[in-house]
Amino acid sequence: MVTTADRQSVARASNARVRDPDLEPIAEKVRRGERLTTEDGLALYETPDLWTVCALANVVRRRLHGDVAYYNVNRHLNYSNVCALSCSFCAFYRKAGADGAYEYSVEEVRAEALAAREAGATEMHIVGGLHPYLPLSYYTEMLAAIREAAPEIHIKAFTAVEIVHLARVAKRGRDGYEGIKSILADLSEAGLGSLPGGGAEVFDDRVHDEAYKGKIRAGQWLDVHRAAHELGLNSNATMLYGHIEERADRIRHLEMLREQQDRTLAAWADDGGLRVQTARGHDGRETNAVVLTGPDEQYTGPRLPTPETSRTGYFQTIIPLPFFPDDSALEHLPSPTGMENLRTLAISRLMLDNFPHVKAFWIMQGLELAQFMLQNGADDLDGTVVWYDITKLTGPTTHQETSVRDLQRAIRDAGFRPVERDTLYRPVQRDGKAWRVAT
């Protein structure tokens, strides 16, 4: 809940001096709660006044969440690193039979679910490679095994790339959108609760063809999430940046996510009497904009959708992910700097005015930088994680775990109030390992 003190903090931040006069029109839009344009996004990237970019993102962040910062108790499971693709940015995949290739059995997945339950986890986050030989039944049996072993745990699983792959495996690829939707329906019936945001990379054909040719393009990725939303499943979105893309590509990526969220939230906004704005999309066409990040006086009711108030699922969170070149085919490229990471997250918060949350994923940002990002647009650090096999920020091990105490301390040291959440951003009340969604 946003308090009077929070509103005073927003007012002070909104009135802070803008050092770069070119940013004053953008700052005024943020103060008024107006949608930013492509040109605004590029100006935020090019300005030397990073302080103002971050300060504006903090205004928006505090309007939405006050002094709250979220974390969760979760477990990641990468069920297989065998993949039919060979994306040049990826150091995770292996070909079938190669050294280091692995795949979990359903019983091994069940054991992981029991361990997660014993640890008090509220979520299992499950993704893997595009295994060329595993049938659809493997995935539905995996979900059913988790649901049987730990029925209270929310299963967030399978990127859009995996969903399209499963449609092909099940010979529904020719059915297009309906085939994708039927796969999601089968997975949902087996226990799937929501989708993570992986596989988006950057929505640009040039970048796609050079860095991850063979992977699904923007249209299919967006279609998977649209189908999930229509079935009532929430999802996240990512942007992998800092490799061969340009900053303009990042802005376009954010705009395409924003425009799909506009369409997704249209019915929710109409139900709540939320006034929509008229804006220009990434292709120059006029669009109806559902803006959630304006000043309080623009909203007569709740400004954020919830699973209880929305007729459909929706995008919950944007997760900007910096590229790590080590051991990939692009290892000759430098990683993005900490300042570039901070700027990109702040711009994501400002451009995605219809996304409720922005996550500083501590596994890929580092806990110290993620902590600082809470003051510059982010409201979520993710969770305890334990094993994360996709990317290693430092060192040779994939055992990347932090404790609830460390997450809470990082949040408090950054000046915020830690709130444990479940996958759907509902506050959690906990008594040791036992937990329930707060009422």
KOLBAMI-516207 format. One line per field, with one value per residue (C-alpha): residue number from 1; residue in one letter; x, y, z. Coordinates in steps of 0.001 Angstrom, whole numbers. Example, Ala and Ser with C-alpha at 12.3 -4.5 7.8 and 13.67 -1.06 7.14 Angstrom:
! residues 2
k = c(1|2)
r = c(a|s)
X = c(12300|13670)
Y = c(-4500|-1060)
Z = c(7800|7140)
//
This chain:
! residues 439
k = c(1|2|3|4|5|6|7|8|9|10|11|12|13|14|15|16|17|18|19|20|21|22|23|24|25|26|27|28|29|30|31|32|33|34|35|36|37|38|39|40|41|42|43|44|45|46|47|48|49|50|51|52|53|54|55|56|57|58|59|60|61|62|63|64|65|66|67|68|69|70|71|72|73|74|75|76|77|78|79|80|81|82|83|84|85|86|87|88|89|90|91|92|93|94|95|96|97|98|99|100|101|102|103|104|105|106|107|108|109|110|111|112|113|114|115|116|117|118|119|120|121|122|123|124|125|126|127|128|129|130|131|132|133|134|135|136|137|138|139|140|141|142|143|144|145|146|147|148|149|150|151|152|153|154|155|156|157|158|159|160|161|162|163|164|165|166|167|168|169|170|171|172|173|174|175|176|177|178|179|180|181|182|183|184|185|186|187|188|189|190|191|192|193|194|195|196|197|198|199|200|201|202|203|204|205|206|207|208|209|210|211|212|213|214|215|216|217|218|219|220|221|222|223|224|225|226|227|228|229|230|231|232|233|234|235|236|237|238|239|240|241|242|243|244|245|246|247|248|249|250|251|252|253|254|255|256|257|258|259|260|261|262|263|264|265|266|267|268|269|270|271|272|273|274|275|276|277|278|279|280|281|282|283|284|285|286|287|288|289|290|291|292|293|294|295|296|297|298|299|300|301|302|303|304|305|306|307|308|309|310|311|312|313|314|315|316|317|318|319|320|321|322|323|324|325|326|327|328|329|330|331|332|333|334|335|336|337|338|339|340|341|342|343|344|345|346|347|348|349|350|351|352|353|354|355|356|357|358|359|360|361|362|363|364|365|366|367|368|369|370|371|372|373|374|375|376|377|378|379|380|381|382|383|384|385|386|387|388|389|390|391|392|393|394|395|396|397|398|399|400|401|402|403|404|405|406|407|408|409|410|411|412|413|414|415|416|417|418|419|420|421|422|423|424|425|426|427|428|429|430|431|432|433|434|435|436|437|438|439)
r = c(m|v|t|t|a|d|r|q|s|v|a|r|a|s|n|a|r|v|r|d|p|d|l|e|p|i|a|e|k|v|r|r|g|e|r|l|t|t|e|d|g|l|a|l|y|e|t|p|d|l|w|t|v|c|a|l|a|n|v|v|r|r|r|l|h|g|d|v|a|y|y|n|v|n|r|h|l|n|y|s|n|v|c|a|l|s|c|s|f|c|a|f|y|r|k|a|g|a|d|g|a|y|e|y|s|v|e|e|v|r|a|e|a|l|a|a|r|e|a|g|a|t|e|m|h|i|v|g|g|l|h|p|y|l|p|l|s|y|y|t|e|m|l|a|a|i|r|e|a|a|p|e|i|h|i|k|a|f|t|a|v|e|i|v|h|l|a|r|v|a|k|r|g|r|d|g|y|e|g|i|k|s|i|l|a|d|l|s|e|a|g|l|g|s|l|p|g|g|g|a|e|v|f|d|d|r|v|h|d|e|a|y|k|g|k|i|r|a|g|q|w|l|d|v|h|r|a|a|h|e|l|g|l|n|s|n|a|t|m|l|y|g|h|i|e|e|r|a|d|r|i|r|h|l|e|m|l|r|e|q|q|d|r|t|l|a|a|w|a|d|d|g|g|l|r|v|q|t|a|r|g|h|d|g|r|e|t|n|a|v|v|l|t|g|p|d|e|q|y|t|g|p|r|l|p|t|p|e|t|s|r|t|g|y|f|q|t|i|i|p|l|p|f|f|p|d|d|s|a|l|e|h|l|p|s|p|t|g|m|e|n|l|r|t|l|a|i|s|r|l|m|l|d|n|f|p|h|v|k|a|f|w|i|m|q|g|l|e|l|a|q|f|m|l|q|n|g|a|d|d|l|d|g|t|v|v|w|y|d|i|t|k|l|t|g|p|t|t|h|q|e|t|s|v|r|d|l|q|r|a|i|r|d|a|g|f|r|p|v|e|r|d|t|l|y|r|p|v|q|r|d|g|k|a|w|r|v|a|t)
X = c(0|1308|1425|1435|5203|5540|3555|5788|8848|7319|6625|10208|11631|9268|10405|14119|16259|16817|20457|20087|17594|16813|15215|12843|10011|10362|10356|7181|5528|6465|5052|1780|1624|1879|3300|6873|7694|10429|12350|11994|13413|16415|17009|17055|19766|21878|21792|24850|22418|21931|20982|17774|16930|17168|15329|12389|12275|12207|9221|7284|8459|7333|3980|3243|4811|5816|8536|7730|10279|9398|11231|10096|11234|11702|13638|14902|15006|16612|15273|17617|20356|19950|18809|18096|19228|22750|22244|25539|24929|24193|26745|24062|23050|24541|23760|22343|25137|27704|29840|27875|24459|21770|18036|15985|13626|10107|11017|14021|11761|9379|12287|13180|9584|9654|12926|11424|8382|10582|12483|9236|9325|6213|7373|9257|10706|11301|12921|15226|16588|14546|15077|14573|13398|11249|7491|4770|3781|7137|6210|2641|3829|6507|3896|1512|4300|5121|1476|1061|4235|3792|286|729|3742|3083|4668|6115|7506|8511|9532|7594|10345|9709|5944|6369|8783|6219|3574|5911|6739|3008|2423|253|2670|627|-2368|-613|-2069|-4717|-2061|-35|-3133|-4037|-536|-852|-4284|-2883|14|-2332|-4556|-1472|-421|1192|453|2224|4942|8413|9572|12596|13328|12353|15998|15592|12730|14679|15055|18657|19729|17669|19312|22815|22631|19917|18773|16244|14672|11132|10697|8861|5439|5450|6844|4091|1463|2428|1996|-1247|-2607|-1465|-3207|-6417|-6320|-5951|-2223|-44|3447|6658|8781|12527|14976|18480|20656|24295|25369|24944|21752|21546|19911|17144|16413|15900|13420|11488|11430|9953|7384|6202|5735|3912|1531|584|-37|-2305|-4465|-4374|-5447|-8115|-11016|-9620|-9256|-12806|-14168|-12420|-13242|-9579|-9167|-6946|-4575|-4040|-456|1683|2918|6367|5086|3671|49|-2336|-3049|-4981|-2546|-3357|-1005|-621|2222|658|54|-2577|-5233|-5558|-6984|-10366|-9914|-7032|-4291|-2886|-4591|-4755|-5705|-9003|-9901|-8665|-10699|-7475|-3862|-1372|2309|3362|7035|9794|13195|16118|18904|22505|24387|27318|29644|31773|31994|29521|30183|30036|32664|34739|32153|32349|29584|27455|28770|27050|26051|24502|22615|21319|20275|18534|16538|15494|14440|12486|10547|9812|8867|6755|4108|1578|3765|3088|6592|10270|12631|16324|17255|20050|21486|22442|22874|24679|22967|24781|23776|20267|19981|20912|18413|15615|16245|16158|13040|13028|10607|11547|14783|13423|14137|16378|16891|19481|20413|20569|22238|21557|24057|26843|27682|30867|32729|32344|29378|25667|24849|23729|21724|20970|18960|15738|17673|20168|17394|15555|18738|19592|16117|16199|19701|18415|15731|12731|10374|10768|7570|7573|5318|4030|4393|1294|2612|266|1846|2778|2358|4829|5322|8660|8294|4495|3024|-202|-1296|-2207|-5862)
Y = c(0|3437|5649|9422|9246|7436|10172|12805|10921|10818|14542|15335|13079|14511|18040|17263|19348|17930|18415|17814|20331|17889|15628|18267|17434|13750|14546|16566|13595|11372|13915|14017|10253|10389|7628|8043|7780|6021|9278|9700|6232|6925|10265|8456|6172|8944|11529|11865|12688|9147|10553|12036|8858|6873|9515|9450|5655|5921|8281|5666|2814|4571|5569|1913|246|2848|1462|-2209|-4478|-8085|-11389|-15004|-18425|-20429|-23204|-23314|-26563|-26917|-30333|-30791|-28911|-30943|-28559|-28765|-25140|-23695|-20049|-18183|-16339|-19548|-21508|-23708|-26062|-29439|-31794|-35214|-37560|-34794|-34448|-32687|-33356|-34312|-34790|-35371|-38306|-37633|-39304|-37031|-34039|-35367|-35548|-31927|-30917|-32695|-30941|-27586|-28261|-29222|-25937|-23940|-22837|-21242|-21607|-23909|-22190|-24785|-24323|-26336|-26869|-27934|-31652|-33339|-36709|-36082|-36433|-34082|-36719|-36211|-32592|-33259|-36125|-33842|-31244|-33834|-35330|-31921|-31177|-34536|-34190|-30519|-29328|-25941|-24969|-22763|-24098|-21402|-23270|-23332|-20392|-19483|-21175|-24428|-24132|-23769|-26718|-28830|-27940|-29300|-32412|-33087|-32451|-29404|-26924|-26679|-25564|-22250|-20191|-22754|-25475|-23355|-22632|-26334|-27189|-24552|-25882|-29412|-28132|-26014|-29011|-30966|-28275|-25323|-22089|-19377|-18741|-17271|-14656|-16333|-16757|-13222|-12108|-8937|-8539|-7704|-9798|-8748|-9643|-12821|-14051|-13345|-14434|-17089|-18136|-20956|-19637|-18293|-14667|-11900|-12708|-16291|-15351|-12773|-15239|-17778|-15204|-13926|-17480|-17970|-14759|-15818|-19055|-17066|-17704|-14783|-14472|-12484|-10949|-10631|-8712|-10101|-7099|-6163|-8422|-7450|-5397|-1602|543|1354|-2379|-2468|403|-1322|-4521|-2683|-964|-4262|-5695|-2537|-2662|-6276|-5467|-2595|-5076|-7564|-5001|-3292|-5217|-4813|-1054|-832|-2776|-420|2786|3536|6238|5159|7491|7815|7037|5938|2383|1227|1132|4669|3566|5059|2844|2951|3091|1651|3613|2442|4711|8173|10328|9146|11634|9862|6733|6472|2742|262|1112|-2432|-5581|-8671|-12266|-11586|-8437|-9309|-11479|-12722|-13302|-10500|-9617|-9171|-8334|-7198|-8741|-7054|-9631|-8594|-10807|-12832|-13868|-16436|-19822|-18820|-18244|-14506|-14591|-12039|-9403|-7468|-7742|-4625|-2422|-1912|1601|266|-2322|345|2618|-211|-1229|2369|2880|-374|965|4239|2780|-113|2029|-833|-3481|-3742|-4880|-4653|-7339|-6879|-10560|-10804|-13960|-12045|-8539|-9497|-8894|-5611|-4016|-5485|-3885|-490|-1038|-1017|2715|3176|1453|-2158|-3450|-7157|-9120|-12611|-15323|-17825|-19828|-22514|-23925|-21818|-23597|-21135|-18394|-18101|-14564|-15622|-18865|-22346|-23548|-23400|-23511|-19902|-19595|-16822|-16888|-15146|-13278|-11963|-10870|-9102|-7401|-6252|-4772|-3019|-1655|-150|1692|-514|-2849|-6519|-8372|-12046|-12730|-15734|-16026|-13856|-11071|-11847|-11257|-14431|-15066|-17593|-19695|-21381|-23638|-23411|-20536|-19177|-16297|-13328|-12315)
Z = c(0|-954|2158|2686|3236|-97|-1837|-278|-1558|-5039|-4921|-3916|-6627|-9252|-8495|-8453|-10783|-14273|-15222|-18967|-20412|-23243|-20649|-19273|-21742|-20842|-17130|-17620|-19340|-16416|-13968|-15927|-16463|-20261|-22438|-23663|-27359|-29299|-29438|-25686|-25097|-27302|-25571|-22214|-23576|-25073|-22303|-20044|-17225|-15926|-12529|-13954|-15869|-12643|-10616|-13047|-12888|-9103|-9309|-11260|-9067|-5861|-7370|-7949|-4918|-2343|-97|-804|-2487|-3267|-3039|-3102|-1947|-5122|-6757|-10338|-12286|-15715|-16683|-19666|-21469|-24667|-27388|-31098|-31531|-31446|-30482|-30598|-27315|-25354|-23324|-21732|-24543|-25430|-28271|-27438|-26430|-25987|-22887|-20181|-21721|-19201|-18759|-15624|-15315|-14084|-10795|-10405|-11009|-8365|-5916|-6687|-5980|-2617|-1763|-2756|-595|2346|1928|2050|-1592|-3069|-6676|-9025|-12093|-14804|-18228|-20448|-23924|-26963|-26510|-29899|-28508|-25419|-26175|-24945|-22387|-20619|-19904|-18785|-16568|-15107|-14187|-12787|-10663|-9173|-8494|-6762|-4697|-3783|-4650|-2967|-5115|-8129|-11321|-13571|-16537|-20207|-22344|-25464|-27477|-25627|-26154|-29932|-29875|-28021|-30608|-33286|-31245|-30779|-34507|-33838|-35354|-38535|-36491|-35825|-33011|-32118|-31915|-29498|-27434|-27262|-25984|-23284|-22351|-21945|-19838|-17724|-17054|-15955|-13477|-15270|-13406|-15406|-17989|-17407|-19860|-21404|-25086|-26061|-26475|-28620|-31100|-34246|-37408|-38058|-34545|-34703|-37894|-36642|-33006|-32776|-36234|-36060|-32870|-32996|-33990|-32165|-33626|-32381|-28974|-28542|-29802|-27129|-24395|-25910|-25914|-22318|-21286|-23024|-21015|-17790|-17290|-16247|-17683|-17508|-20242|-20672|-22847|-23354|-24194|-24559|-27448|-31125|-30841|-30908|-28281|-30765|-30986|-27231|-27362|-30157|-28113|-25127|-27326|-28812|-25327|-24275|-27217|-26584|-22920|-24033|-25911|-23047|-20423|-22542|-20987|-17463|-17990|-19328|-16362|-13944|-15786|-16450|-19056|-21923|-23739|-27462|-28470|-31401|-31621|-32727|-36325|-36170|-35973|-33450|-30435|-27172|-24268|-20839|-18572|-14976|-13874|-13681|-10599|-8115|-9201|-12553|-10904|-9224|-8588|-8335|-10804|-11079|-12361|-10175|-10985|-9211|-11177|-14669|-17030|-18589|-17727|-18372|-18301|-14679|-14897|-17233|-16496|-18302|-18636|-19405|-21841|-20513|-23364|-21487|-23233|-25970|-29656|-28895|-26150|-28053|-27104|-23837|-21258|-20706|-17915|-14603|-15661|-18868|-16837|-14485|-17357|-19219|-16178|-15465|-19084|-19000|-16018|-17798|-21191|-19889|-18278|-18304|-16626|-12890|-11933|-12890|-11652|-10937|-11260|-8731|-10283|-13432|-12019|-8818|-5479|-4823|-8145|-7913|-4471|-5946|-8780|-6212|-5907|-9671|-10989|-9770|-7139|-7133|-6616|-7481|-4938|-3237|-6504|-5391|-8832|-11977|-14862|-17698|-16828|-14273|-13178|-11414|-10812|-12233|-10175|-10938|-7221|-6873|-3697|-1276|1920|2811|5487|2923|558|3364|4532|1008|641|4006|3416|166|2142|1371|3179|2217|1342|462|-2515|-4371|-8144|-8730|-6466|-3600|-168|1689|5405|6736|9834|9221|6194|6306|4311|2898|724|2899|2854)
//
